[in-house]
């Protein structure tokens, strides 16, 4: 079955800097890759997603890139702000089943 | 446009009791997914349901756990004879169709004493 690896597990940046989180997946049939932000005590919030027919997608300060050949995708946050501090999860969907397979998360800390 | 609703938000049960967790999907969504999250870990899939049908329960323990999504009312995740290892946050997500965006509820935090 699908397996998703996420790195790094923790990331600390200065306010205004960029943050990059990387994920790899194992199943070449996977074709949908969402990113979630989870704040303490809350449910995961969908922040951006990408499907396998595109290589990059942007939404204001966040962007996601996908490399199908290498089977990896990345989240890019530019001009980070303290409110970006949270745990970020990547996930993959394989198409033949309903559930998402999640990475283990990256705890992002943005220092003012 | 109300999001995914879950209740209760916090639930405390003694070992051996039953826990019932409820999830109401977003309006217009007929696909519901339950995930479990242990402290400092990612989300693990448990079960996927459509109205009145269990589509995939491969992530749910065979004993003590059951789920339903009746024609009317919320989806229910039921844990019988809870043990300390069941303590976790349980999240429900919903989507309009399979493979579509999944939106999560705020979760139910179960503590077994």
Contacts between the chains, C-beta under 8 A, distances in Angstrom:
chain1	res1	chain2	res2	distance
A	6	B	42	8.0
A	32	B	99	6.2
A	34	B	101	6.8
A	34	B	102	7.3
A	36	B	104	7.4
A	42	B	106	6.1
A	42	B	107	7.6
A	43	B	4	7.6
A	43	B	6	7.9
A	43	B	91	5.6
A	43	B	104	4.1
A	43	B	105	5.4
A	43	B	106	4.6
A	43	B	107	5.0
A	44	B	43	7.0
A	44	B	91	7.0
A	44	B	104	4.7
A	45	B	104	7.2
A	46	B	101	5.9
A	46	B	102	7.3
A	46	B	103	6.3
A	46	B	104	7.7
A	49	B	101	6.4
A	89	B	42	6.1
A	89	B	43	6.9
A	93	B	99	6.2
A	95	B	99	6.6
A	97	B	48	7.5
A	97	B	56	5.8
A	98	B	31	6.6
A	98	B	33	6.4
A	98	B	48	3.9
A	98	B	55	5.8
A	98	B	56	5.7
A	98	B	98	5.0
A	98	B	99	7.8
A	99	B	33	5.8
A	99	B	35	7.9
A	99	B	45	3.8
A	99	B	48	5.6
A	99	B	56	6.7
A	99	B	59	7.0
A	100	B	33	7.7
A	100	B	43	7.8
A	100	B	45	7.1
A	100	B	102	6.2
A	101	B	45	7.3
A	102	B	35	7.9
A	102	B	42	4.3
A	102	B	43	4.7
A	102	B	44	7.6
A	103	B	42	6.1
A	104	B	41	6.4
A	104	B	42	4.5
A	105	B	41	7.6
A	105	B	42	5.3
